[in-house]
Amino acid sequence: MPYVPNTERDRDEMLEVIGASSVEDLLRDVPAELRAKAPLEVPGPLSEIELVRHVSELAARNRVEGVVSFLGGGIYDHAVPAAVRHVVRLPHFYTAYTPYQAEASQGTLQTIYEFQSLIVRLTGMDVANASMYDGATAAAEACLMAIDATKRRKVVVSASVSPAARRVLRTMLAPDAVDIVEVPLRHGVTDLAALDGALPDAAALLLQHPNYFGLLEPAREIGERVSSSGALLVASVDPVSLALLAPPGSYGAEIAVGEGQSLGSPMGFGGPLLGFMAARKKHVRRLPGRIVGATVDAHGRRGYVMTLQTREQHIRREKATSNICTNEGLVALTAAVYLSLLGERGFRELAVQVTSKAHYAADALSRIAGVRLCFPGAFFREFAVELPVDAGRVRDELARAGIWPGIPCGRDYDGMDRSLLVSVTETHSRADIDSLASALEAIIATRRVS
C-alpha cells in the first residue's frame, strides 16, 4: 500500500475538528522530559543488497541451535504439527479483511465459528466470541463487562494473577476510575480471608487458575464466595490445563478468558498472541468483539454469518461495548486447526505429558542441596523453586551456557529474589531436564565455594 501523506490543509482541518491548535497541542499531556530533544540518529537508506546483508548479520546473532528454554509465565513452547501450517495457508479459510460480506467470506466465518465452538467446549460456558487481542486485555475487557452488568465500581484481583495481566488491567480500567483491590497470597494461592474482606460491593473477582505460579486455586470454594457477594467471577485459564481440570463453567465463573498462544502458535518474541473469551448466555449482549453463528440458506445449505458485533466502530460507536478492531483471525484459525488435529484424546495426552514432565522437573530440582519448592500444593505446567543464591544471576549464567532456566520472580514479587519460575512442556526431554538440574547444581556449588 503506498504512503499518502496528509497535506497541510488536511492537518489543519483535522485539528480544527478535534479542537487542537497544533500537532504539538496533541502532545501536551506527554511530559517534556520524555520527549526527544533532537532528531533521531537514523542512518540513511540502504540498497536492497545492503539491507539483506544487514538483516542477515542481525539474524546471525541469534542462537537457535543447542538452546533449551524453560521460560513460561503465560507464553509456552509447544510442538506444532506441520499439518497446522499447511491448513492455515489454505486461502479459502482466511482473508486479509473483516468478513462483512458473508457470501464472500464463508471460509473465514466458518473458522471463527469453529474456534468459538471449541472455546465453549473447553470452558464449559454458553457462548464465546472472536476478536480478543490477547489474554491480558481479554481479562480487562471481562472486568469491564462485569462493571456494566453489576453497576459496581470495584474490581478485586488476586495477586496470583499474572503480573503482566494485572498491569494491563490497571491501565485499561484507569480511564473509568475503577477501584482495583489486590488480594494477597497465602502459600502461593489467594488468601481466602483477605478475599472475604475485599468482595463486598465488588463487580468482579479476577482469578487465574492455575495461577501464575502454576498452583491450583481452590476454585470451587472461591466461586461460591464470589457468587454470594453478588460479584461476577472472571476466571483466567490455561487452555491446555482444561484437558485435565474442571472447566470454569463448573465452578461458578460467569466469564472465562485466557491466552491461546499455546494452541499452535510459536513463542516468537512474545507472540503472536490470541485472547479468548466465553461467558454465560445472559451476558451475550455485553461481549466485546464479534460472534459468528451458523444458519441455512434458502436451499437448506449450511452457512455462517456474523450474528453479533457489539463493538463495531461504525455502528453506534459511542455505545459500543468495545473498540476492538480485529478478528485475530489467522491466530484463531491456527488454534482451531491445532485443536482439531489433536482431537480430544491427543489434547488430553498433551496435558498429561506436560503435567508428568513438570513434576519430574520439580523433583529433580528440589533434590539439589539448598533448592526447594516455594509453595506446597498441586501444580500444572510450571512451579517456583527457591534457590540459595540470587535467581537473576543464576538465570544469566545458565543463559550463557545455552539454558534459559525460567523467570526470576523477584522482579514482580517482593521477597522472591532467589525464586525462579520454571515451565515445562511436552517438548522437554528427560535429558533436557537432567541437564538443567546438573547445570543448576554446579552453579550453586561454585557460588557456595566462592
Contacts in CASP RR format, 6 or more apart in sequence:
PFRMAT RR
TARGET T0000
AUTHOR 0000-0000-0000
METHOD contacts of the structure
MODEL  1
MPYVPNTERDRDEMLEVIGASSVEDLLRDVPAELRAKAPLEVPGPLSEIE
LVRHVSELAARNRVEGVVSFLGGGIYDHAVPAAVRHVVRLPHFYTAYTPY
QAEASQGTLQTIYEFQSLIVRLTGMDVANASMYDGATAAAEACLMAIDAT
KRRKVVVSASVSPAARRVLRTMLAPDAVDIVEVPLRHGVTDLAALDGALP
DAAALLLQHPNYFGLLEPAREIGERVSSSGALLVASVDPVSLALLAPPGS
YGAEIAVGEGQSLGSPMGFGGPLLGFMAARKKHVRRLPGRIVGATVDAHG
RRGYVMTLQTREQHIRREKATSNICTNEGLVALTAAVYLSLLGERGFREL
AVQVTSKAHYAADALSRIAGVRLCFPGAFFREFAVELPVDAGRVRDELAR
AGIWPGIPCGRDYDGMDRSLLVSVTETHSRADIDSLASALEAIIATRRVS
6 14 0 8 1.000
11 23 0 8 1.000
15 21 0 8 1.000
15 22 0 8 1.000
15 23 0 8 1.000
15 25 0 8 1.000
20 26 0 8 1.000
27 35 0 8 1.000
46 54 0 8 1.000
63 402 0 8 1.000
66 402 0 8 1.000
67 402 0 8 1.000
67 403 0 8 1.000
67 404 0 8 1.000
68 402 0 8 1.000
68 403 0 8 1.000
68 404 0 8 1.000
68 428 0 8 1.000
68 432 0 8 1.000
68 435 0 8 1.000
68 436 0 8 1.000
69 77 0 8 1.000
69 267 0 8 1.000
69 403 0 8 1.000
69 404 0 8 1.000
69 406 0 8 1.000
70 361 0 8 1.000
70 403 0 8 1.000
70 404 0 8 1.000
70 405 0 8 1.000
70 406 0 8 1.000
70 422 0 8 1.000
70 423 0 8 1.000
70 424 0 8 1.000
70 428 0 8 1.000
70 436 0 8 1.000
71 77 0 8 1.000
71 267 0 8 1.000
71 404 0 8 1.000
71 406 0 8 1.000
71 407 0 8 1.000
71 423 0 8 1.000
72 382 0 8 1.000
72 406 0 8 1.000
72 407 0 8 1.000
72 421 0 8 1.000
72 423 0 8 1.000
73 162 0 8 1.000
73 212 0 8 1.000
73 382 0 8 1.000
73 407 0 8 1.000
73 421 0 8 1.000
73 423 0 8 1.000
74 162 0 8 1.000
74 238 0 8 1.000
74 259 0 8 1.000
74 261 0 8 1.000
74 262 0 8 1.000
75 259 0 8 1.000
75 261 0 8 1.000
75 262 0 8 1.000
75 267 0 8 1.000
75 270 0 8 1.000
75 271 0 8 1.000
75 273 0 8 1.000
76 240 0 8 1.000
76 261 0 8 1.000
76 262 0 8 1.000
76 267 0 8 1.000
76 381 0 8 1.000
76 423 0 8 1.000
76 425 0 8 1.000
77 266 0 8 1.000
77 267 0 8 1.000
77 425 0 8 1.000
77 427 0 8 1.000
78 240 0 8 1.000
78 262 0 8 1.000
78 264 0 8 1.000
78 350 0 8 1.000
78 425 0 8 1.000
78 426 0 8 1.000
78 427 0 8 1.000
79 426 0 8 1.000
79 427 0 8 1.000
80 264 0 8 1.000
80 265 0 8 1.000
80 266 0 8 1.000
80 338 0 8 1.000
81 338 0 8 1.000
81 341 0 8 1.000
81 342 0 8 1.000
83 337 0 8 1.000
83 341 0 8 1.000
84 264 0 8 1.000
84 334 0 8 1.000
84 337 0 8 1.000
84 338 0 8 1.000
84 341 0 8 1.000
87 93 0 8 1.000
87 337 0 8 1.000
87 341 0 8 1.000
88 94 0 8 1.000
88 330 0 8 1.000
88 333 0 8 1.000
88 334 0 8 1.000
88 337 0 8 1.000
92 107 0 8 1.000
93 107 0 8 1.000
93 108 0 8 1.000
93 110 0 8 1.000
93 111 0 8 1.000
93 333 0 8 1.000
94 107 0 8 1.000
94 108 0 8 1.000
94 111 0 8 1.000
94 329 0 8 1.000
94 330 0 8 1.000
94 333 0 8 1.000
95 105 0 8 1.000
95 108 0 8 1.000
98 327 0 8 1.000
99 105 0 8 1.000
99 108 0 8 1.000
99 109 0 8 1.000
99 112 0 8 1.000
99 306 0 8 1.000
99 327 0 8 1.000
100 306 0 8 1.000
102 109 0 8 1.000
102 303 0 8 1.000
102 304 0 8 1.000
102 305 0 8 1.000
102 306 0 8 1.000
106 303 0 8 1.000
106 304 0 8 1.000
107 304 0 8 1.000
108 327 0 8 1.000
108 329 0 8 1.000
109 292 0 8 1.000
109 293 0 8 1.000
109 303 0 8 1.000
109 304 0 8 1.000
109 305 0 8 1.000
109 306 0 8 1.000
110 303 0 8 1.000
110 304 0 8 1.000
111 329 0 8 1.000
111 332 0 8 1.000
111 333 0 8 1.000
111 336 0 8 1.000
112 130 0 8 1.000
112 290 0 8 1.000
112 292 0 8 1.000
112 304 0 8 1.000
112 327 0 8 1.000
112 329 0 8 1.000
112 332 0 8 1.000
113 292 0 8 1.000
113 293 0 8 1.000
113 294 0 8 1.000
113 304 0 8 1.000
114 336 0 8 1.000
114 340 0 8 1.000
115 128 0 8 1.000
115 130 0 8 1.000
115 332 0 8 1.000
115 333 0 8 1.000
115 335 0 8 1.000
115 336 0 8 1.000
116 127 0 8 1.000
116 128 0 8 1.000
116 129 0 8 1.000
116 130 0 8 1.000
116 291 0 8 1.000
116 292 0 8 1.000
117 128 0 8 1.000
118 335 0 8 1.000
118 336 0 8 1.000
118 339 0 8 1.000
118 340 0 8 1.000
119 125 0 8 1.000
119 128 0 8 1.000
119 276 0 8 1.000
119 277 0 8 1.000
119 278 0 8 1.000
120 126 0 8 1.000
120 127 0 8 1.000
120 128 0 8 1.000
120 278 0 8 1.000
122 239 0 8 1.000
122 242 0 8 1.000
122 247 0 8 1.000
123 237 0 8 1.000
123 242 0 8 1.000
123 247 0 8 1.000
123 248 0 8 1.000
123 249 0 8 1.000
123 253 0 8 1.000
123 256 0 8 1.000
123 278 0 8 1.000
124 247 0 8 1.000
124 248 0 8 1.000
124 249 0 8 1.000
124 250 0 8 1.000
124 256 0 8 1.000
124 278 0 8 1.000
125 247 0 8 1.000
125 248 0 8 1.000
125 249 0 8 1.000
125 253 0 8 1.000
125 255 0 8 1.000
125 256 0 8 1.000
125 278 0 8 1.000
125 279 0 8 1.000
125 280 0 8 1.000
126 278 0 8 1.000
126 279 0 8 1.000
126 280 0 8 1.000
126 281 0 8 1.000
126 284 0 8 1.000
127 278 0 8 1.000
127 279 0 8 1.000
127 280 0 8 1.000
127 281 0 8 1.000
127 284 0 8 1.000
127 287 0 8 1.000
127 291 0 8 1.000
128 276 0 8 1.000
128 277 0 8 1.000
128 278 0 8 1.000
128 279 0 8 1.000
128 291 0 8 1.000
129 277 0 8 1.000
129 278 0 8 1.000
129 287 0 8 1.000
129 288 0 8 1.000
129 289 0 8 1.000
129 290 0 8 1.000
129 291 0 8 1.000
129 308 0 8 1.000
130 289 0 8 1.000
130 290 0 8 1.000
130 291 0 8 1.000
130 292 0 8 1.000
130 327 0 8 1.000
130 328 0 8 1.000
130 329 0 8 1.000
130 332 0 8 1.000
131 288 0 8 1.000
131 289 0 8 1.000
131 290 0 8 1.000
131 311 0 8 1.000
131 324 0 8 1.000
131 326 0 8 1.000
131 327 0 8 1.000
131 328 0 8 1.000
132 138 0 8 1.000
132 141 0 8 1.000
132 257 0 8 1.000
132 274 0 8 1.000
132 275 0 8 1.000
132 276 0 8 1.000
132 277 0 8 1.000
132 288 0 8 1.000
132 289 0 8 1.000
132 324 0 8 1.000
132 328 0 8 1.000
133 273 0 8 1.000
133 275 0 8 1.000
133 324 0 8 1.000
133 326 0 8 1.000
133 328 0 8 1.000
134 259 0 8 1.000
134 261 0 8 1.000
134 273 0 8 1.000
134 274 0 8 1.000
134 275 0 8 1.000
135 165 0 8 1.000
135 236 0 8 1.000
135 257 0 8 1.000
135 258 0 8 1.000
135 259 0 8 1.000
135 260 0 8 1.000
135 273 0 8 1.000
135 274 0 8 1.000
135 275 0 8 1.000
135 276 0 8 1.000
136 162 0 8 1.000
136 164 0 8 1.000
136 165 0 8 1.000
136 167 0 8 1.000
136 168 0 8 1.000
136 169 0 8 1.000
136 259 0 8 1.000
137 168 0 8 1.000
137 172 0 8 1.000
137 275 0 8 1.000
138 257 0 8 1.000
138 258 0 8 1.000
138 259 0 8 1.000
138 275 0 8 1.000
138 276 0 8 1.000
138 277 0 8 1.000
139 161 0 8 1.000
139 165 0 8 1.000
139 168 0 8 1.000
139 169 0 8 1.000
139 206 0 8 1.000
139 234 0 8 1.000
139 236 0 8 1.000
139 257 0 8 1.000
139 258 0 8 1.000
140 165 0 8 1.000
140 168 0 8 1.000
140 169 0 8 1.000
140 171 0 8 1.000
140 172 0 8 1.000
140 173 0 8 1.000
141 172 0 8 1.000
141 257 0 8 1.000
141 277 0 8 1.000
141 288 0 8 1.000
141 322 0 8 1.000
141 324 0 8 1.000
142 204 0 8 1.000
142 206 0 8 1.000
142 234 0 8 1.000
142 255 0 8 1.000
142 257 0 8 1.000
142 277 0 8 1.000
142 279 0 8 1.000
143 155 0 8 1.000
143 169 0 8 1.000
143 173 0 8 1.000
143 178 0 8 1.000
143 203 0 8 1.000
143 204 0 8 1.000
143 206 0 8 1.000
143 234 0 8 1.000
144 172 0 8 1.000
144 173 0 8 1.000
144 176 0 8 1.000
144 322 0 8 1.000
145 232 0 8 1.000
145 255 0 8 1.000
145 279 0 8 1.000
145 283 0 8 1.000
145 286 0 8 1.000
145 287 0 8 1.000
145 288 0 8 1.000
145 321 0 8 1.000
146 152 0 8 1.000
146 155 0 8 1.000
146 203 0 8 1.000
146 204 0 8 1.000
146 231 0 8 1.000
146 232 0 8 1.000
146 234 0 8 1.000
146 254 0 8 1.000
146 255 0 8 1.000
147 153 0 8 1.000
147 155 0 8 1.000
147 176 0 8 1.000
147 178 0 8 1.000
147 203 0 8 1.000
147 204 0 8 1.000
148 286 0 8 1.000
148 321 0 8 1.000
149 203 0 8 1.000
149 232 0 8 1.000
149 283 0 8 1.000
149 286 0 8 1.000
150 203 0 8 1.000
150 204 0 8 1.000
150 230 0 8 1.000
150 231 0 8 1.000
150 232 0 8 1.000
151 203 0 8 1.000
152 201 0 8 1.000
152 202 0 8 1.000
152 203 0 8 1.000
152 231 0 8 1.000
153 176 0 8 1.000
153 177 0 8 1.000
153 178 0 8 1.000
153 179 0 8 1.000
153 203 0 8 1.000
154 178 0 8 1.000
154 179 0 8 1.000
154 180 0 8 1.000
154 181 0 8 1.000
154 201 0 8 1.000
154 202 0 8 1.000
154 203 0 8 1.000
155 169 0 8 1.000
155 173 0 8 1.000
155 178 0 8 1.000
155 179 0 8 1.000
155 180 0 8 1.000
155 181 0 8 1.000
155 202 0 8 1.000
155 203 0 8 1.000
155 204 0 8 1.000
155 205 0 8 1.000
155 206 0 8 1.000
156 180 0 8 1.000
156 181 0 8 1.000
156 182 0 8 1.000
156 183 0 8 1.000
156 195 0 8 1.000
156 198 0 8 1.000
156 199 0 8 1.000
156 202 0 8 1.000
156 204 0 8 1.000
156 205 0 8 1.000
156 206 0 8 1.000
156 231 0 8 1.000
157 166 0 8 1.000
157 169 0 8 1.000
157 180 0 8 1.000
157 181 0 8 1.000
157 182 0 8 1.000
157 183 0 8 1.000
157 205 0 8 1.000
157 206 0 8 1.000
158 182 0 8 1.000
158 183 0 8 1.000
158 185 0 8 1.000
158 190 0 8 1.000
158 195 0 8 1.000
158 205 0 8 1.000
158 206 0 8 1.000
158 207 0 8 1.000
158 208 0 8 1.000
158 211 0 8 1.000
158 217 0 8 1.000
159 166 0 8 1.000
159 182 0 8 1.000
159 183 0 8 1.000
159 184 0 8 1.000
159 185 0 8 1.000
159 190 0 8 1.000
159 413 0 8 1.000
160 185 0 8 1.000
160 188 0 8 1.000
160 189 0 8 1.000
160 190 0 8 1.000
160 207 0 8 1.000
160 208 0 8 1.000
160 211 0 8 1.000
160 212 0 8 1.000
160 213 0 8 1.000
160 215 0 8 1.000
160 217 0 8 1.000
161 206 0 8 1.000
161 207 0 8 1.000
161 208 0 8 1.000
161 211 0 8 1.000
161 212 0 8 1.000
161 236 0 8 1.000
162 208 0 8 1.000
162 212 0 8 1.000
162 236 0 8 1.000
163 212 0 8 1.000
163 412 0 8 1.000
163 413 0 8 1.000
165 206 0 8 1.000
165 208 0 8 1.000
165 236 0 8 1.000
166 182 0 8 1.000
169 180 0 8 1.000
169 206 0 8 1.000
170 180 0 8 1.000
173 180 0 8 1.000
181 198 0 8 1.000
181 202 0 8 1.000
183 190 0 8 1.000
183 191 0 8 1.000
183 194 0 8 1.000
183 195 0 8 1.000
183 198 0 8 1.000
184 191 0 8 1.000
184 194 0 8 1.000
185 191 0 8 1.000
186 192 0 8 1.000
186 193 0 8 1.000
186 194 0 8 1.000
187 375 0 8 1.000
187 376 0 8 1.000
187 377 0 8 1.000
188 211 0 8 1.000
188 213 0 8 1.000
188 215 0 8 1.000
188 374 0 8 1.000
188 375 0 8 1.000
189 211 0 8 1.000
189 215 0 8 1.000
189 216 0 8 1.000
189 217 0 8 1.000
189 218 0 8 1.000
189 375 0 8 1.000
190 207 0 8 1.000
190 211 0 8 1.000
190 217 0 8 1.000
190 218 0 8 1.000
190 222 0 8 1.000
192 218 0 8 1.000
192 221 0 8 1.000
192 222 0 8 1.000
192 225 0 8 1.000
195 205 0 8 1.000
195 222 0 8 1.000
195 225 0 8 1.000
196 225 0 8 1.000
199 205 0 8 1.000
199 225 0 8 1.000
199 226 0 8 1.000
199 229 0 8 1.000
199 231 0 8 1.000
200 229 0 8 1.000
202 229 0 8 1.000
202 230 0 8 1.000
202 231 0 8 1.000
203 231 0 8 1.000
203 232 0 8 1.000
204 231 0 8 1.000
204 232 0 8 1.000
204 233 0 8 1.000
204 234 0 8 1.000
204 255 0 8 1.000
205 222 0 8 1.000
205 226 0 8 1.000
205 231 0 8 1.000
205 232 0 8 1.000
205 233 0 8 1.000
205 234 0 8 1.000
206 234 0 8 1.000
206 236 0 8 1.000
207 217 0 8 1.000
207 219 0 8 1.000
207 222 0 8 1.000
207 233 0 8 1.000
207 234 0 8 1.000
207 235 0 8 1.000
207 236 0 8 1.000
208 217 0 8 1.000
208 235 0 8 1.000
208 236 0 8 1.000
208 237 0 8 1.000
209 216 0 8 1.000
209 217 0 8 1.000
209 219 0 8 1.000
209 235 0 8 1.000
209 236 0 8 1.000
209 237 0 8 1.000
209 245 0 8 1.000
209 248 0 8 1.000
210 216 0 8 1.000
210 217 0 8 1.000
210 238 0 8 1.000
210 241 0 8 1.000
210 245 0 8 1.000
210 379 0 8 1.000
210 380 0 8 1.000
210 381 0 8 1.000
211 217 0 8 1.000
212 421 0 8 1.000
213 374 0 8 1.000
213 375 0 8 1.000
213 379 0 8 1.000
213 382 0 8 1.000
213 383 0 8 1.000
213 384 0 8 1.000
213 421 0 8 1.000
214 379 0 8 1.000
214 380 0 8 1.000
214 381 0 8 1.000
214 382 0 8 1.000
214 383 0 8 1.000
215 375 0 8 1.000
215 377 0 8 1.000
215 378 0 8 1.000
215 379 0 8 1.000
216 245 0 8 1.000
216 377 0 8 1.000
216 378 0 8 1.000
216 379 0 8 1.000
216 380 0 8 1.000
219 235 0 8 1.000
219 246 0 8 1.000
219 248 0 8 1.000
219 251 0 8 1.000
220 246 0 8 1.000
220 251 0 8 1.000
220 252 0 8 1.000
222 233 0 8 1.000
222 251 0 8 1.000
223 233 0 8 1.000
223 251 0 8 1.000
223 252 0 8 1.000
223 253 0 8 1.000
224 252 0 8 1.000
226 232 0 8 1.000
226 233 0 8 1.000
226 252 0 8 1.000
227 233 0 8 1.000
227 252 0 8 1.000
232 254 0 8 1.000
232 255 0 8 1.000
233 248 0 8 1.000
233 251 0 8 1.000
233 252 0 8 1.000
233 253 0 8 1.000
233 254 0 8 1.000
233 255 0 8 1.000
234 253 0 8 1.000
234 254 0 8 1.000
234 255 0 8 1.000
234 256 0 8 1.000
234 257 0 8 1.000
235 248 0 8 1.000
235 249 0 8 1.000
235 251 0 8 1.000
235 253 0 8 1.000
235 255 0 8 1.000
235 256 0 8 1.000
235 257 0 8 1.000
236 256 0 8 1.000
236 257 0 8 1.000
236 258 0 8 1.000
237 247 0 8 1.000
237 248 0 8 1.000
237 256 0 8 1.000
237 257 0 8 1.000
237 258 0 8 1.000
238 258 0 8 1.000
238 259 0 8 1.000
238 262 0 8 1.000
238 380 0 8 1.000
238 381 0 8 1.000
239 258 0 8 1.000
239 259 0 8 1.000
239 260 0 8 1.000
239 262 0 8 1.000
239 263 0 8 1.000
239 276 0 8 1.000
240 262 0 8 1.000
240 263 0 8 1.000
240 347 0 8 1.000
240 350 0 8 1.000
240 351 0 8 1.000
240 354 0 8 1.000
240 381 0 8 1.000
241 351 0 8 1.000
241 380 0 8 1.000
241 381 0 8 1.000
243 347 0 8 1.000
243 348 0 8 1.000
243 350 0 8 1.000
243 351 0 8 1.000
243 352 0 8 1.000
244 348 0 8 1.000
244 351 0 8 1.000
244 352 0 8 1.000
244 355 0 8 1.000
244 380 0 8 1.000
245 380 0 8 1.000
247 256 0 8 1.000
248 256 0 8 1.000
249 256 0 8 1.000
254 279 0 8 1.000
254 280 0 8 1.000
254 283 0 8 1.000
255 277 0 8 1.000
255 278 0 8 1.000
255 279 0 8 1.000
255 280 0 8 1.000
255 283 0 8 1.000
256 277 0 8 1.000
256 278 0 8 1.000
256 279 0 8 1.000
257 275 0 8 1.000
257 276 0 8 1.000
257 277 0 8 1.000
257 278 0 8 1.000
258 275 0 8 1.000
258 276 0 8 1.000
258 277 0 8 1.000
259 273 0 8 1.000
259 274 0 8 1.000
259 275 0 8 1.000
259 276 0 8 1.000
260 273 0 8 1.000
260 274 0 8 1.000
260 275 0 8 1.000
260 276 0 8 1.000
260 331 0 8 1.000
260 335 0 8 1.000
261 267 0 8 1.000
261 270 0 8 1.000
261 271 0 8 1.000
261 272 0 8 1.000
261 273 0 8 1.000
261 274 0 8 1.000
261 331 0 8 1.000
263 274 0 8 1.000
263 334 0 8 1.000
263 335 0 8 1.000
263 338 0 8 1.000
263 339 0 8 1.000
264 334 0 8 1.000
264 335 0 8 1.000
264 338 0 8 1.000
265 271 0 8 1.000
265 272 0 8 1.000
265 273 0 8 1.000
265 274 0 8 1.000
265 331 0 8 1.000
265 334 0 8 1.000
265 335 0 8 1.000
272 330 0 8 1.000
272 331 0 8 1.000
273 331 0 8 1.000
274 328 0 8 1.000
274 331 0 8 1.000
274 332 0 8 1.000
274 334 0 8 1.000
274 335 0 8 1.000
275 328 0 8 1.000
276 335 0 8 1.000
277 287 0 8 1.000
277 288 0 8 1.000
279 286 0 8 1.000
279 287 0 8 1.000
284 291 0 8 1.000
284 308 0 8 1.000
285 308 0 8 1.000
285 310 0 8 1.000
286 310 0 8 1.000
286 321 0 8 1.000
287 308 0 8 1.000
287 310 0 8 1.000
287 321 0 8 1.000
288 310 0 8 1.000
288 311 0 8 1.000
288 321 0 8 1.000
288 322 0 8 1.000
288 324 0 8 1.000
289 309 0 8 1.000
289 310 0 8 1.000
289 311 0 8 1.000
289 321 0 8 1.000
289 322 0 8 1.000
289 324 0 8 1.000
290 306 0 8 1.000
290 308 0 8 1.000
290 309 0 8 1.000
290 311 0 8 1.000
290 327 0 8 1.000
291 306 0 8 1.000
291 307 0 8 1.000
291 308 0 8 1.000
291 309 0 8 1.000
292 304 0 8 1.000
292 305 0 8 1.000
292 306 0 8 1.000
292 307 0 8 1.000
293 304 0 8 1.000
293 305 0 8 1.000
293 306 0 8 1.000
293 307 0 8 1.000
294 302 0 8 1.000
294 303 0 8 1.000
294 304 0 8 1.000
295 302 0 8 1.000
295 303 0 8 1.000
295 304 0 8 1.000
295 305 0 8 1.000
296 302 0 8 1.000
296 303 0 8 1.000
297 303 0 8 1.000
309 315 0 8 1.000
310 320 0 8 1.000
310 321 0 8 1.000
310 322 0 8 1.000
311 320 0 8 1.000
311 321 0 8 1.000
311 322 0 8 1.000
311 323 0 8 1.000
311 324 0 8 1.000
311 325 0 8 1.000
312 320 0 8 1.000
313 320 0 8 1.000
313 323 0 8 1.000
313 325 0 8 1.000
317 323 0 8 1.000
339 347 0 8 1.000
342 350 0 8 1.000
350 426 0 8 1.000
353 426 0 8 1.000
354 380 0 8 1.000
354 381 0 8 1.000
354 424 0 8 1.000
354 425 0 8 1.000
354 426 0 8 1.000
355 380 0 8 1.000
355 381 0 8 1.000
357 424 0 8 1.000
357 425 0 8 1.000
357 426 0 8 1.000
357 428 0 8 1.000
357 433 0 8 1.000
358 379 0 8 1.000
358 380 0 8 1.000
358 381 0 8 1.000
358 382 0 8 1.000
358 383 0 8 1.000
358 423 0 8 1.000
358 424 0 8 1.000
360 424 0 8 1.000
360 430 0 8 1.000
360 433 0 8 1.000
361 383 0 8 1.000
361 422 0 8 1.000
361 424 0 8 1.000
361 428 0 8 1.000
361 433 0 8 1.000
361 436 0 8 1.000
361 437 0 8 1.000
362 373 0 8 1.000
362 379 0 8 1.000
362 383 0 8 1.000
362 385 0 8 1.000
362 422 0 8 1.000
364 433 0 8 1.000
364 434 0 8 1.000
364 436 0 8 1.000
364 437 0 8 1.000
365 371 0 8 1.000
365 385 0 8 1.000
365 422 0 8 1.000
365 436 0 8 1.000
365 437 0 8 1.000
365 440 0 8 1.000
366 372 0 8 1.000
366 373 0 8 1.000
366 385 0 8 1.000
367 437 0 8 1.000
368 437 0 8 1.000
368 440 0 8 1.000
368 441 0 8 1.000
368 444 0 8 1.000
369 441 0 8 1.000
369 444 0 8 1.000
370 387 0 8 1.000
370 388 0 8 1.000
370 444 0 8 1.000
371 385 0 8 1.000
371 386 0 8 1.000
371 387 0 8 1.000
371 388 0 8 1.000
371 440 0 8 1.000
371 444 0 8 1.000
372 385 0 8 1.000
372 386 0 8 1.000
373 383 0 8 1.000
373 384 0 8 1.000
373 385 0 8 1.000
373 386 0 8 1.000
374 383 0 8 1.000
374 384 0 8 1.000
374 385 0 8 1.000
374 386 0 8 1.000
374 409 0 8 1.000
374 416 0 8 1.000
374 419 0 8 1.000
375 384 0 8 1.000
381 423 0 8 1.000
381 424 0 8 1.000
381 425 0 8 1.000
382 421 0 8 1.000
382 422 0 8 1.000
382 423 0 8 1.000
382 424 0 8 1.000
383 421 0 8 1.000
383 422 0 8 1.000
384 409 0 8 1.000
384 416 0 8 1.000
384 419 0 8 1.000
384 420 0 8 1.000
384 421 0 8 1.000
384 422 0 8 1.000
385 419 0 8 1.000
385 420 0 8 1.000
385 422 0 8 1.000
386 416 0 8 1.000
386 418 0 8 1.000
386 419 0 8 1.000
387 394 0 8 1.000
387 418 0 8 1.000
387 419 0 8 1.000
387 420 0 8 1.000
387 440 0 8 1.000
387 444 0 8 1.000
388 418 0 8 1.000
388 444 0 8 1.000
388 447 0 8 1.000
388 448 0 8 1.000
389 418 0 8 1.000
389 443 0 8 1.000
389 444 0 8 1.000
389 447 0 8 1.000
390 417 0 8 1.000
390 418 0 8 1.000
391 408 0 8 1.000
391 409 0 8 1.000
391 410 0 8 1.000
391 416 0 8 1.000
391 417 0 8 1.000
391 418 0 8 1.000
391 419 0 8 1.000
391 420 0 8 1.000
392 408 0 8 1.000
392 417 0 8 1.000
392 420 0 8 1.000
394 405 0 8 1.000
394 420 0 8 1.000
394 440 0 8 1.000
394 443 0 8 1.000
394 444 0 8 1.000
395 404 0 8 1.000
395 405 0 8 1.000
395 406 0 8 1.000
395 407 0 8 1.000
395 408 0 8 1.000
395 420 0 8 1.000
397 443 0 8 1.000
398 404 0 8 1.000
398 405 0 8 1.000
398 436 0 8 1.000
398 439 0 8 1.000
398 440 0 8 1.000
398 443 0 8 1.000
399 405 0 8 1.000
401 439 0 8 1.000
403 435 0 8 1.000
403 436 0 8 1.000
403 439 0 8 1.000
405 420 0 8 1.000
405 422 0 8 1.000
405 436 0 8 1.000
405 439 0 8 1.000
405 440 0 8 1.000
406 420 0 8 1.000
406 421 0 8 1.000
406 422 0 8 1.000
406 423 0 8 1.000
407 420 0 8 1.000
407 421 0 8 1.000
408 417 0 8 1.000
408 419 0 8 1.000
408 420 0 8 1.000
408 421 0 8 1.000
409 416 0 8 1.000
409 417 0 8 1.000
409 419 0 8 1.000
409 420 0 8 1.000
409 421 0 8 1.000
410 416 0 8 1.000
410 417 0 8 1.000
410 419 0 8 1.000
413 419 0 8 1.000
422 436 0 8 1.000
424 433 0 8 1.000
END
